[in-house]
Amino acid sequence: CHWDKLDGEDWSELLQRQPQFAGMCHWDKLDGEDWSELLQSQPQFAGMCHWDKLDGEDWSELLQRQPQFAGMCRWDKLDGEDWSELLQSQPQFAGMCHWDKLDGENWSELLCLRPLLACMCDWNKLSCEDWEELLEFQPQFAYKRTNSR
């Protein structure tokens, strides 16, 4: 195998399963998604990571599995969907959240699993479809619908 012919995705996949090949890796070939996927299963490679390559989705996915990397995160890169997905599995990051980035759909998805975050919700952002989804799982919020419309 010519190691230089492997791209970033190839390296990420290989090292996730066979970390002993790290000495051959061309680290600069990995993009943010490659790094996120690699570090989710092999966090020992964090010292080699080019953190600036990770976008909001990459960060959200990484922190869901490896929350210890929060100190490296550029929180401003996360959009509403990234925040919703991250907080569903790691609600301890709520204090870092840019709540204004969440739209109605993001709120509905988040509150279905994390109803204790309702105190931060801008209820006016929820559409009829968002309310339908939310109330299916969290009917106790029905009183909020009449107060927000």
For each residue, the residues with C-beta under 8 A, 3 or more apart:
1: 5 6
2: 5
3: 6 24 25 26
4: 26
5: 1 2
6: 1 3 10 11 14 26 29
7: 10 11 29
8: 11 12 29 30 31 34
9: 12 13 33 34
10: 6 7 13 14
11: 6 7 8 14 15 25 26 27 29 30 34 38
12: 8 9 15 16 30 34 35 37 38
13: 9 10 16 17 37
14: 6 10 11 17 18 21
15: 11 12 18 19 21 22 25 38 42 45
16: 12 13 19 37 38 41 42
17: 13 14
18: 14 15 21
19: 15 16 22 42 44 45
20:
21: 14 15 18 24 25
22: 15 19 25 45 48
23:
24: 3 21
25: 3 11 15 21 22 48
26: 3 4 6 11 29
27: 11 30 48 50
28: 50
29: 6 7 8 11 26 34
30: 8 11 12 27 34 35 38 50 53
31: 8 34 35 53
32: 35 36 53 54 55 58
33: 9 36 37 57 58
34: 8 9 11 12 29 30 31 37 38
35: 12 30 31 32 38 39 49 50 51 53 54 58 62
36: 32 33 39 40 54 58 59 61 62
37: 12 13 16 33 34 40 41 61
38: 11 12 15 16 30 34 35 41 42 45
39: 35 36 42 43 45 46 49 62 66 69
40: 36 37 43 61 62 65 66
41: 16 37 38 65
42: 15 16 19 38 39 45
43: 39 40 46 66 68 69
44: 19
45: 15 19 22 38 39 42 48 49
46: 39 43 49 69 72
47:
48: 22 25 27 45
49: 35 39 45 46 72
50: 27 28 30 35 53
51: 35 54 72 74
52: 74
53: 30 31 32 35 50 58
54: 32 35 36 51 58 59 62 74 77
55: 32 58 59 77
56: 59 60 77 78 79 82
57: 33 60 61 81 82
58: 32 33 35 36 53 54 55 61 62
59: 36 54 55 56 62 63 73 74 77 78 82 86
60: 56 57 63 64 78 82 83 85 86
61: 36 37 40 57 58 64 65 85
62: 35 36 39 40 54 58 59 65 66 69
63: 59 60 66 67 69 70 73 86 90 93
64: 60 61 67 85 86 89 90
65: 40 41 61 62
66: 39 40 43 62 63 69
67: 63 64 70 90 92 93
68: 43
69: 39 43 46 62 63 66 72 73
70: 63 67 73 93 96
71:
72: 46 49 51 69
73: 59 63 69 70 77 96
74: 51 52 54 59 77
75: 78 96 98
76: 98
77: 54 55 56 59 73 74 82
78: 56 59 60 75 82 83 86 98 101
79: 56 82 83 101
80: 83 84 101 102 103 106
81: 57 84 85 106
82: 56 57 59 60 77 78 79 85 86
83: 60 78 79 80 86 87 97 98 101 102 106 110
84: 80 81 87 88 102 106 107 109 110
85: 60 61 64 81 82 88 89 109
86: 59 60 63 64 78 82 83 89 90 93
87: 83 84 90 91 93 94 97 110 114 117
88: 84 85 91 109 110 113 114
89: 64 85 86
90: 63 64 67 86 87 93
91: 87 88 94 114 116 117
92: 67 95
93: 63 67 70 86 87 90 96 97
94: 87 91 97 117 120
95: 92
96: 70 73 75 93
97: 83 87 93 94 101 102 120
98: 75 76 78 83 101
99: 102 120 122
100: 122
101: 78 79 80 83 97 98 106
102: 80 83 84 97 99 106 107 110 122 125
103: 80 106 107 125
104: 107 108 125 126 127 130
105: 108 109 127 129 130
106: 80 81 83 84 101 102 103 109 110
107: 84 102 103 104 110 111 121 122 125 126 130 134
108: 104 105 111 112 126 130 131 133 134
109: 84 85 88 105 106 112 113 133
110: 83 84 87 88 102 106 107 113 114 117
111: 107 108 114 115 117 118 121 134 138 141
112: 108 109 115 133 134 136 137 138
113: 88 109 110 137
114: 87 88 91 110 111 117
115: 111 112 118 138 140 141
116: 91 119
117: 87 91 94 110 111 114 120 121
118: 111 115 121 141 144
119: 116
120: 94 97 99 117
121: 107 111 117 118 125 144
122: 99 100 102 107 125
123: 126 144 145 147 148
124: 148 149
125: 102 103 104 107 121 122 130
126: 104 107 108 123 130 131 134 145 148
127: 104 105 130 131
128: 131 132
129: 105 132 133
130: 104 105 107 108 125 126 127 133 134
131: 108 126 127 128 134 135 145
132: 128 129 135 136
133: 108 109 112 129 130 136 137
134: 107 108 111 112 126 130 131 137 138 141
135: 131 132 138 139 141 142 145
136: 112 132 133 139
137: 112 113 133 134
138: 111 112 115 134 135 141
139: 135 136 142
140: 115 143
141: 111 115 118 134 135 138 144 145
142: 135 139 145 146
143: 140 146 147
144: 118 121 123 141 147 148
145: 123 126 131 135 141 142 148 149
146: 142 143 149
147: 123 143 144
148: 123 124 126 144 145
149: 124 145 146
